[in-house]
């Protein structure tokens, strides 16, 4: 069964994030952060100065956010947005996109080519002292990341290439090992988008234009597929007191009137029972 958690549909909803009592999500082109207390609290919003690709919890309070060309500390309760680092200001054809904190307290985020054609994007690590390190380049549209429960494997998506890669990850240093192919959607009409990990180490990946969330075993084989009533799910997160509800952000951007008539829930945050349990979201230590 699918429930609707949001009131107003986003053009491009993303970055579902659970802090133990509240679900956050963003509308990237709407420049807006949303939050709602579980299970039926009032929806609150914070307007941001730029498109917002992703958010993560922050130990210092509030959230860390990837804006178009900047990393900012955001606090919805205070209504504040403070830019702490600028990134790719010399690349007008890119913007920052998806990101997440790792179990050791670093914030990882990627960028994308706005035309969605050229590999001008990169993948970065923000350390708690606010040092930004470029981990690798050559990305068309960066999505993810997520980590295995032991923190030793990082999963990253290049959506336009239809691939999910895995990297060995050193939890102590944040160093990445060689890239290896984890899963490919080559030959399918959909694209891999945002993802999360459950307590068993299985990866859940939203399929843009695929109307599904796919659960992968740690060896990259498909365990099962969860259909959703919208063509463009974007990212998912396990929420609720026991992390047993799956929240899925979705998009309506680019859909025709006919497609929207067939999938009127597009752009809303959807909830479902995934028959699995997730893990608490890691927190950026800065």
Buried (B, 14 or more C-beta within 10 A) or exposed (E): EBEEBBEEBBBBBBBBBBBEEBBBBBBBEBBBBBBBEBEEEEBBBBEBEBBBBBBBBBEEEBBBBBBBBBBBBBBBEEEEBEBEBEBBEEBEEBBBBBBBBBBBBBBBBBBBBBEEEBBBBBBBBBBBEEEBEEBBEEBBBBBBBBBBBEBBBBBBBBBBBBBBBBBEBEBEEBEBEEBEEBBBBEEEEBBBBBBBBBEBBBBBBBBBBBBBBBBBEBEBEEBBEBEBBBBBBBBBBBBBEEBBBBBBBBBBBEBEEEBBEEBEBBBBBBBBEBEBBBBEBBBBBB
